[in-house]
Amino acid sequence: MDEPYVQGILCKTLAKYNPLIGTQTGAEFDASTASGTQEEPGLLMHWREYEKIDWDTVHRSTTVFSNAYCIRKGLIRKAQMAFNIKLYTAKHPDSILNKGVPETWIFELDDIDYLDEALMECYEVENGMRANEDIEEPREREQFILKPSLTGRGAGIYVFDTRERLEELLEKEFESDEEEEEEEEEEEEEGEEEGEEEGEEGGRGKGATGFSHEAVSQIREWVIQRYINRPLLLPSHGDRKFHIRTYVLAVGDLNVFVYRHMLALFAPHPYKASAGDLDDQRAHLTNTCLQAKEDSFDESKAVDLFWNLDLPREKLDKVFDQICEILADTFAAVSNETTSFQAWPNCIEQFGFDFLVDEDCNAFMLEANAYPDFKQTGEGLKSVVEGFMAASVATAAGEFLLGKEQGVEEELKTMMKEDRRDLVEVFARKNERRW
């Protein structure tokens, strides 16, 4: 892993299970270095950034397991997940996803001039904005939140309640895209000139995907969600809005576990005073990565443990139970759509799910993140990441090694059981619900 914060934790955890789990640290991946003999090959953990994983080897090998699934866009792309959930809830009207996910619309727009046509596909949003024209009190209006389908860490997210504001936000996004395209074109032209001088073949306008930047720039996809404008606010935390970061481990084909030690991530500004000011991103957005660069950033005020929140235990349990049930049905929904989610048996993956809680303690799932930004946890609560990493590696060892490796010491088995004690299984393949 490239992030030093994560790399240190991962290497420390893997060292506990050496030599049961073979590891590599070099840039090149060689499955032949797995422990074992030619007759009885050992297993090798392939734990790297997604783009650097040798998927061909992972797909074909019976001795290599990976820390990510190759195909999982149906879970981590906001628009694709919304589509999969819509299909699932149509077949399962009693699913908690009908009330545990904010109402969501897929919004595609190639040019601001075609806004009217795009809004026809989500007419409820347009009707809501029109009705807001006669409502003076901001918190009584229907509010919506616009999110790019592919980006994370709070980038490009805006709250709006009028057609005028939506147009302003979209115009700003399109102008920003145009500026980036111009900068890229200038860099490509400079690269071509250098390439011609050195006798190289130019690849004008091509990125790592093989598509031209001109083509990629035309693909603009968002989701619009009904904004939860009455979130749970805690006086002990200055009445600031917060979301819950839940770490989830998916294993093989397919068991899903929730790590009990969840986090609460707080916005820097109080919410009540800013509820009507939709431009105050510091009151509405709770991503700590947006705050960390500021000189005034105080980690201890931005992140807290979920189970330490100033709420009665029965309310904390209620929220946790809802989160587990929502996650169970979410994985049931996406695992049924094999074109956008494929759970290979020799893979595991860590996800970070974000939830919001309203003033009545109802939990709502907002999004799922692959390769979650563990660094947001900070140094003060680093033990949460360390615990989740240990639980993940222990689960991988138990899934892929026990029963295949002979002579595993009882001491090691005991350590694995201890490392996994805070994982709660919520879903298993074939809809055999564990929750």
N, C-alpha and C positions, 0 to 999 in steps of 0.2 A: 504494500500500500504506500502511496506517495506522501500522504499526510503524516508528518512526524508524530502528531498527537496519537493517531490511531496505530501507526507502525510500532511504536514502543510498547503499547498495550498488547497488540497481537503477538509480537515476538516473545514477550514475557510469558504469555499464555501458552503458546505453542511449545515453548521450552519445557513446560511442565509435563507434556505428553511425549517428549522425545525419549526413546526412539520409536514409540508406538506409531507416531505420525511422522512421516518423512517430510522435510521442507526444503525449499531452495530459496536462495536470496539473489541469484544472478539475474541478468536481463533475459537470458535465453532459458527456455523451458525444455527439460529433457525427461520424459516419462521413464526412461530406462534406469534412472537413478532411484526409483522406488525400492524400498527395502524388500528383502526376500530373495528367493532363488528363481531360476528359470522355470523350475517345475511348479513352485508355489510363490508367485510374485507377490511382493508386498504392495501396500497402498501409499499413494502420494497425494497430499493436499495441495491443490493448485489455487492459492489465495492471492489474487491480484486485482488491479483495477480492471473493470469490465472490458475496456478496449484492448487490454494486453493479454486476455485469456486466450489460450489456444483451443478454440471451440472444436476444431476437427478432432484433436486428441481426446478431449473430454467426451465427445459424442461417441467415439469408437472404442474407447478404452474401458476395461473392467477393473483397472487398478488405479485410476485417477479420479478424484472427486474435486469439485469446484465450489467456490464460495458464491456463485451467482448462477441464475438460470439464464439461458441464452435468450429465450423469448418470454418476455413478461410485460410488454407494453400495455396489455389489457389491464394491468394493475397500476402502473406508475405514470401513464399518460392520462391526464385528467379527463380529456374528452373520451378516450377509449374506455376508461373505467366507468364513466357516466353512462355510456352506451351499454356496456355489459350489465350494469346494475339495472338499467331500464328493462332489458330483456328478462332478467331474472325476476324482478318484482312483478312483471306482467304474468309470469307463470306461478309466482308465489305471492299472492296478495296479502298473506298474513306475515310476510317477512318483516323483521325489524327495520330493514333498509328503507321501507316506505316512510318511516318517520325518523330514522336515525341518520339520514343523509339530507342535507338541504336540497330543496328543489333545484334542479340543475338543467341548464340548456346548453347545447353545443352551438357555438357561434363562429361562423366562418365569414371572413370578409377579405376580399382581394384589393378593394379600393374604397375609400371613404365615400365616393359618389354612389356606391351601391348599398348604402346603409339601410335604406327603406326595404330593399329586397331581402337583406340579411335578417332584419327584424321580423319579417313575415314568418320566419321559421321559429321564432320565439315570441309570438304575439302577446303572451302573458306579460312579458317584460315591458313591451310597448304600452299595453293597457295600464300597467301599474304606473309607469312614468306619466302617462296622461292624467291618471286619477290624482297624482301627487300635486298637480298644478293648483288644486283647490284646497290643499292642506298646508297650513302655516307651520304647525308644530313638526319639526324635523323627525322626531322619534315616532310620530304617528304615521309617517309616510312609509310606503313600501320601498325598501332600500335593497340594492343589489351589489354584488361584488364581481368584478371582471378579473379573470385570471388567465394568463397564457397557458396553453395546454402542456407545453414542454418544459418551461423554466421552473426553477425552484428558488429557495432562499428569499422569498418575498419579492422577487423581481417582477416588475410590470403589473403589480396588483393594485387595483383602485376600487373605491366604493363610490357609487353614484345613485342618484334618485331622480334625475331629470334627463330628458333627451339632449338638452343643451350641454350638460356636463359630460354625457357619454360621447358626444361628438368632439368636444374639446380634448378628452382623454385619447380618443382614437387618432385624432389629427396629430397629437404630440407623439404617439407611438409610430405613426407612419413617417413623420418627419425624422424621427430618430433612426428609423430603418434606412431611410434614404441617405442620411449622413454617413451611416456605417457602410452602406454599399459604395458610396463615393470613395471613402477611405480605402476600402478593399480593392476597388478598381485601380486606384493610384498605386497601391502596393503591388498589385499583379503586373501593372505596366512596368514598374521598376524592375520587378523580377524577370519579366520577359526580356527587357533590354540587357540585363546582366546575363541571362541565359543565351541570348543570341551572340553576345560577345565571347562567351565561353564555348560556343558551338553546341549548346544543349537544345533539346526540343522543348518548345514552350507548351504549357498545358493551360491555356488561357481560361480564366474563370472557373477552374475546377478546384473543388475542395477535396477533403478526405473522402467524401461520399461518392465522388465521381460526377456529381451533378454541378451544373454551373451555379454561381452565386445568384445570377439573374433568375434562375428557375426556383431556387430555394426561397428567395425573397418574396415570391408570390404566394407562398404557403403561409397563411396567417390563420391560426386557429386558437380560439379561446373557449373557456366555459364561463357562463354567467350563472351565479348562484344567488338564491334568495339570501340576503344578508341577515344574520342573526343579530339584531340590533338591541337585544336585551340580554346580554351575556351575564353570567354569574360574576359578581364583583365582591371582593373581600375587603372589608375595612382594614384588616390587619396588613394588607398589601396595598394600601392607598387607593382602593377602588379602581385598580388598573385591570384592564382586560387581559386575559391569559388564555393560552391553549395548552392542551396536554399532549406531550410527546410520549408515544407508546412504542417501545421497541418490540418487534415481532420477528420470530425466526420461522422460516419455512424450510422443511426438510424433505428431501426425496420426492416421492410422487403420491401422496402429499400429506404431511402432518404439519400443523401450524401451532406455534406456541407463543404466548404472550409473556413478556418479562414483567413481573409484578411491580418492580421499582420504576414507576413512571415519573416524568418530570412535568413541572408547571413552568411555562415560559411567559414572562410578563412584558407587556408594552411599557415604555418608559413614562408615558403621560397618563394621568387619570382619565377615565373614560367618560364619566358623567358630564364633566365640564366641556368635553369636546364632542359629545355625541352628535351634535348638529353640524360640526365643522368637518366635512368629509375630506378636506385637504390636510387635516392633521393626521398624517400617517403614523405618527408616534403614539397616537391614542388608539388607532384602529388595527395596526399591524403589530404582531407579537414576536416576530422573528428576531432572535437575539443577534443574528449575523448582521442585521441592519443597524444595530446599536453599538456593536463591539468596536467599531472604528472611531467612535466619539471619545473625546478626552474625559467626558463626564461619566462614561460607562462604569457601572458598579455591578460586577458579576453577582454579588450576593443578593442584590435586589431584583435581578433579571431572571434568575433561575432558582426554583425551590423543588423539594421533593413533594410529589403528589400526596403521599400519605401523611405529610406534615402540615397540610393546609388546615386552616382554622374552620373546620367543618365537623359536624358530628360524624362518628364512625359509620352510622347507618347510611348517611348520605354519600360518604366516600365509597362504601361497598356498593351502593346503588349505581354510582357512576362506573365503577370498575366492572360490574356485572353487565351493564349495557355495552361497554366497550368490547368485552369478550364476545357477546352475542352478535354485535355488529360485524366484528372481524370474522366470526365463523361464517356468516352469510355472505360477506364480501368475497372470501376465498371460494365459497361454493359457487358464487356467481362467475368469477373470472376463470375458475378451473374448468368450467363447462364450455368455455370458448377457446378451443385449442389453436385457433389461428392467431390468437393474441396472448395466450399464456400456455406454456408447456412445462410441466414439472418433470424434469428428467430425474431418474432414480439416484444418480450419483452426484446430485447438486444440493447445496443448501443456500439460503440467502437471508441476509438481515435486512429488514425494512424499518423505516421510521414512519409511523402513522400519526397524523395530527387530528386531535379532537377538540371541539369547543363545547362548553357546557353553558346552558342558558340559566336564567334566574330560577327556574323550577327544577334544576338539576337533571335536565334531559341532555344526554350526550349526542353530539352530531359529528360524524366523520367528515373531515375536510379534504384530506388527500393522503396519498401514500408516496414515500420517497425511497428509492433504491440508494444504496450506499449512503445512508443517512449521515448528516453532518455532525458526527459525534463531538466535534470540537465545541459546538454550541453549549454542551454540558458544562464546559469550563473546568478549572482545576479543583474548585471546592467540592464538586460532586463527581469527580472523576471515578470514584469507586463504583458508580452506577454503570458506567461504560465498561469498567474492568470486570464487573460481575456479569454483565450481558455477554461480553466476549468469552469469558470462561464458560458460561452456560452454552454458548454456541459451539465452541470447540469440543466440549464434553459431549454434546449431543451428536456432533458429527462423528466423534470417535465411537460412540455407542451404536450409531446407525450403521456405519460403514466398516467398523473394525471388529467389534465383539461378535464372536461366532465365526469370524473369518481368520482372526489371529489367535493362535493357540498359546496357552501359557500366560495369559494376561494376569498379572499379579492382583491379588485381592486388594492390596493397598491402592492400586491404580483404579480399580472398580469403585472403591469407596470414595476416592477423590472425585471421580466422574459423577457419582450420585450426589455428592455434596455440592458440586458446581452447578448442578441442574435443579436444585431444590426450589428455586424461585421462578421456574418456568411453569406456566399453566397451559395445558393442551386444550385448544378450543375447536380444532377441526381435524378430521382425518378423511382421506379419499373415500369415495363412494358414499359421501354424505353421512358417514358414521359420526354423528356429532358427539363431541366429548364435552360439550357444555350444555 
